[in-house]
């Protein structure tokens, strides 16, 4: 990896940290303050991540083709501006309706500034070290969660939720914009030491008609979607064990650091081990963690399960991007990720509010966790089917993609 490649990776890591950290990554810490401020049910507040993810899916369908055509710099700059404005307006909101609008517009910005923008940039320019580069870039998610969750844990006590969101709005603008303007050129080419792959790219229509893509996207959606939904409830889940706001924030931040290790490890591993096997391993660990959550285990075991869950969550995007690039080509990464966001939408949109609604009715999260276990089981079954098809096609020329 030469100096230019390292600059791309560093910028993409930083912008992703801001995009994830200021929104989905720290949201669970705002649930209780917003619930009290607006005298709302927990599931009402928990609709916020749903709106963010819905907008992420809508935006991804438009951004995918733009990113595949190379418009990476303007997409990332636009994402920073829209995210900053959304957070600034949200900090002054006096109604849940305005907060909902801000969540939607922030969600449009997240893929542009975060996972889609950065992963498409690095996936396009790296070939030989693609897995490692993507692993480093996607450290941005857990790093952002760690930094902004820790910051929110302190700021909420002093600035309250209004001031904390205003602070996030400033950071969402002053951190990414100078970096993107300085280091990301208008036209990005492959970095030195790589062998650019000839690739015309798959259309979204062709991808969605391909069974392997549908099952892989479904597996990714289960892992990432449930993680997004469940993470919005982790802090309040820990409150039931008697932890304070700062105590819960510490666990959330520590889980984010475990995700850092998982992200980098999975990225490096993806250069040597077939990505579909890694994806199945991540889902299996999440399955075990949910078994612990639903079993009524003591706090120590629950914290360990949360850390294990965090360890795996960071690995989904680098391994899935590697799978897309290998099966469908680097010029299909943007469209593949954009289409996958649609698969993820019902899972991530439903997981958080459904879990909160179950809690409001029953006083616990058991019903939601059992549903999560069923989704993980179906995802693993789909991956087994893909592996079986690949084994049958192993003697055929070309990359398996059907």
N, C-alpha and C positions, 0 to 999 in steps of 0.2 A: 504494500500500500504506500503510494508516494505521498508527497506533501499535499498535493491538490486533492487526492482522495481523502486524506485525513481531515482536510478542511470541510469537505462535503459532509463527512460523517459527523463531525463536531457540530456543524450548524443544524443538521437534521435532528441530532440528539437533543439539542437545546430547544428547538422549536416544538418538538414533540413533548418535552417536559412541560413547557408552558401550556400547550393546548390541553393536555390531559390533567395536569396538576391543578389548573384553575377551574376545572369543570367537574368531570366525573370522579377524578381522583380524590378530591377533598369534600365532595358533596355530603357524605354521611355525617360530617361534623356540623353541617348547617341544618340538619333535619329538625333537631329539637329546638334551636333558637327560632327557626321560621315557624314551626308548629305553635310555639308560644306567642310569637309576634302577631300571627294572623288567626289565632284561635282555631286552628284547622286540625282535621284528623291526620294521622301519620300517613295514611295512604294518599291523601291529597298532596302533601308535600313530596311524597315519593314518586309522583307523576313527573317531576322535573327531569330525572334522568331519562325517562321514557320519551319526553319531548326532545331532549338532546339527541338521543339515539335515532329517533324518527327523522329529525332534520339531517343527521349524519348520513342516513340512508338516502334521503332525497338528494342531498348535496353530492353524495358520492357518485350517483348516476350521471350527473353533469360533469363532475370534476374528473372522473376516470378517463374519458376520451381526451379532455384538455391536457391532462398530465401525460398521457401516452403520446400526444403530439409535441411534447416538449415545453409546454407553457408552465414550467414549474415555478419560476421566480414570481410572476404576477399572481399565481394562485396562492402562494405562501404569503405574499405581502397582503393580499386581499383578506386572507384568513386572519391575520394579525389585527388588522383594522376593525373588522367586523366583530371579532371576539372582544376586543377592548371596549368598543361602543356598547356591546350587549351587557358586559359586566358593569359598566358605568351606569347605564340606565337601570339595571337591576338593583344597584346599590341605593337608588332613590325610590324604588317601587313602594307604593302604598296599597297595592291590591295583588291578589294572587293571579288575576288575569294578566297584569303587566309582567309579573315574574314569568308567567308561562310564555309570553311572547319573547322575552329575553332568553329564556332557555332554548327556544326554537332557533333563534338567530345565532346564538352561541354554538348550537349544534351544527349549523351550516358551516361554521368556521373551523370546527375541530378537525375534520379530515383534511382540509386544505393546509392547515398549519402543522398538523400532527401526523398520524399514521400513514395516510395516503400520500401526502406530499413528500415526506421524508423517505418512506419506503420505496416509492416510485423512483425518486432521485437516485438512491443508492442501488436499487435493483437494476436500474438501467445501465449504470456506469461500471459496476463491478461484475466480473464473471468468475475468475479463479478464486477470489476470497469473498464471494457474495454472502455466504452464510455468516461468516465472522463480521463483515461490515454491517449486515442487517441486525445481528445480535447486539452490536455496539449501539447502533442507532436506536434500537428499541429499548435500550436502557433508559431512554428519555421518559418512557411511561412510568416505571417505578421510581426513577429519580425525581420526576415531577410530583408524584404522589407523596414521596417522602418529604420533599422540600415544602410543598404547599400545604400538606396536612400538618406538618410541624409548625409552619408559620400560622396557619389558621387556628391551631390549638392555643397559641399564645395571643394572637390578634383578637380572637372572639371574646376573650376576657377583658380586653382593654378598648378595642375599637367597635365592639359589637358586630353584628352581621353586616350592617350598612357600611361601616368603615372598612371591614375586611374585604368586601366585594369591590369597594372603590380602590383599595390597594392592589387587588388582583388586576383591575382594569388598567392601571398604570403599568404594571409589570408586563401585561400581555402585549403592550405596545412598545415599550422602551427596550425590551430584551430582544425580540425577534427581528424587528425592522432593520436596525443597523447591521445585524449579522447577515441577513439575506441580501441586502443591498451591497454589502462589501464583498461577500464571498461566493454568492451564487450568480453565475453569468446568465445572460439571456439565452444562450444556447449551450447545453451541457453535452459533453462528449465523454466517451469511455476514458477511464484513467489509465495511466501508463502501467504496463505489465499485465493487461487483460487482453482477451481475444474477443472482440465484439461478435455477437451472435447474429447472423442474418435472420431477420424476423419481421414478418409483415403484421403480426398480431391477429388474434382471434376477435371476431365480433361478439357482442354480448349475446346475440341470438344463437350463435353457434355454441357458445359456452353453456348456456342454459339448457340446450338440447343434449349436452354431453353428460351421461350418467355419472361418470367419475367426478366431474366438477360439482354436480349437484350434491353428491354424498360427502365430498370433501368440504364443500361450503357449509353443509348442514352440520358436520362435526365441528368445524371452526365456530359456527354460530352458537352451538351448544356450549362450548368452552368459554368463549369470549362473552357471549350474551348473558349467560348465567353469572359469570364473574362480574360483569357490569351491574347487573341487577342486585346481586347479593352484596357487593361492596357498598351499595347505597344503604344497606341495613347493618353492616358489621358493627359500627360504633354503637348504635342503639341496642343491638343484640348483646354487646358486652355490658351495656348499662344494666341489663337484667341480672348480671353476675355481681353487681355492686361497684363496678368501676366508675370513676369520675370521668368528666370530659377529657381532662389531660391524660388520664390513664388509658382511656380508649384511643385517644389520638396517638399515644406512644405505641400501642399495639398495631394500629393501622400504619404508622410510619415504619415500624420494624418489619411488618409484612412487605412493605414496599421495598425495603432494602433486600429482603430475601428474593423478591422478584428481580432485583438487579442481578443477583447471582444466577438466577434461573434464565434470565434473558441472554446474558453473555454465554453461559454454558450451552444453552440450546443452539444459539447462533453458531458457535464453533462446532458443535456436534453435527449440525445440519450439513456441514461440508464433507462429512465422512459417513453418516448414517442416513438411510432413506427417511425422508421427512415424514412420510405417513406413519412409520413406526414411532417416531418421536411424538407425533400428534396423539397417537393412541396412548402412549405413556403419560402424557400430560392429563388427558381425560381420566385415566385410571386413578391418578393421584387425587384429582378433584372429587372423584366418586368416593374414595376412602375418607377424605376430609368431611364430606357431607354426612357420611355415616356417623362420624364422631359428633357432628353438630346435632344430629337428631337423636342421638343415643342418651342424652342427658348426662354426658361425661362431665367431670369436674373442670373448673376453670383452667387449670394447667394444661389438661389435654385439649381443651377448646382452643387455647392460645396456640399450642403447637400445630393444631389442624389449620388455624388461620394462617400461620406462617408457611405451612406446607402448601396451602391453597395459593398464597402469594408467590411462592417459589415457582409454581407452574404457570401462573397467569402471564407473567412477563414473556414466556417463550412462545406464545401462540402466534403473534404477528411475524416474527422472524422466520419461524419454521413454515408458516403458511405461505409467506411471500416466496420463500425458496421453492416450495412445492409448485406454486403457480408459474414461476420462471422456468422450472425444469420441464413441467408438463406442457405448458402453453406458450412459453417464450417471454422474454423480458418486455417486449412491446405490448404484452397483454396484461401486465401487472395492474395498471390503473383501472382498466375495465373489469378485470377479475375482482379486484378489491371493491370497486364500486358496486358490482352485482352482488358480491358476497354480503355487503352491508344490508341488502334487502332481505337476505336469508336471516341475518342476525336480528333484524328489526323486531319481529314478533317475540323472539326470545328475550332480548334485552328490554324491550318495551314492557313485556308482561312480568318479568321476573321480580323486579323491585316493587312495583305497586301491588302485585299479587301477594308477595310475601308480607308486605305491610298490611294489606287487607286481611290476610289470614290471621296476623297477629292481633289486629283490632277486634276480630270476632272471637278468636279462641284464646288469646293471651300468650300464644307461643308461635314459633315458626315451623312446627313439625310438618304440617300439610304441605307447605311450600318446599321444604327440603326433600320430602318424598317425591314430589314432582321433579325436582332437579335430578334426583337419582335416576328416575325413569328416563329423562332426557339424555343423561350421560350414557345409559345403557343402550339406547337407540343409536347414539352417535358411534359408539364402539362397534355395534353390529354393522353399521354402514361402512366403517373403515375396514372391517374384516371382509366385507363383500368386495371392496376395491382391491384389497390385497390378493384375494382369490382371482379376480379378473387379471391382475397384473402377472400373477404366476402363470396363468394360462397363456398370456400373450408374451411371456418372456423370450420365447424363441422367435418372435416376429421382429422385423426391423422397425426402427423408429421409436419414439418416446411414447409410452402408454398414455393415452388421454381419453379413451372412450369407455 
